[in-house]
Amino acid sequence: MIRFMRLESKLRQTDLSRELNISDSTLAHYESEYRCVTLEMANKIAEACDFEMVFINKRNKKVYRFKDVERMNYDSRVKKS
């Protein structure tokens, strides 16, 4: 998926890795699935490639943007403090 987004956005590995502030080899490992990527990094990669991560509830078809879910999680942690 990461390679697809990068190629679809017509970015070179070097350009994307530089924008993400990671090494070329780290990005290559993500693309080859040699290394696992966190959800946060996957979202950064998607944004750098002009994509958006969304989650769709299969029961009610409600769409949740990753940014909104991340913000809800942060807000709930702050309230508990």
N, C-alpha and C positions, 0 to 999 in steps of 0.2 A: 504494500500500500504506500509506503514512504517513497519508494522509487517511482511508482506511478504518479504521485502528486508532484514530485520534483520534475519528472519528464514532461508531464502535462503543463507545468508552469515554465517549461523551457529554461530550467536552471541547471547549471553545472554543479557537480558535487562540491567542488571547491568554493563556489559562490554561496551555496546554501550553508555549508559548514562554517564558513566565515561569518555569515549573518547570524547563525545560531551560537557562535563562539564555542564551537567544538572542533575537534580535529577531523581531517578528511577520513582517517581510518575509523573513527567512531561512527561517522555517518555511513560509511560503507558497511560497517558491521550491523547497524540498524537496518539498512536496506536488505542485506542478505539474511537477516534474522539470526545472525550469529550472536548478537547481543539483544537483550530485551530493552524496550524503550518504556519509560514511565508515561502515564497518561499526560502529565504536565508537559513532557518533552514532545510527545506526539502532537499535542495541541500547538506547541510553539512551531513545530515543523509544518503543521497544516496551515497555520496563519502565515508563515513565511512563504508558503506556496499559494497563498490566496484561496485556501480552502477553510471550511469551518467544521469543527467536530460537533455533531449533534447526537442525541440519544432519543429514540422514539419508543414510547411505551406501546407495546403490542396490543394491550387490552383496550386502551382508550385513545390510541393514536396521538397522544399529546407529545409534542416535540420540546425537548429540553436542550438548550445550547450549553456546551461545555462551560463557557464562561459563567453562565447563570448558576449552574449546578455547583461550580467551584465557589462562587460567591455565597450561595446558600450554606454550604459546608463551613466556610469561614465565619459567617455570621452566627451560626449555631455554636461554634467553638468559643467565640467571643462572649456570647451570652452566658455560657457555663462558667466562665472565669470569674 
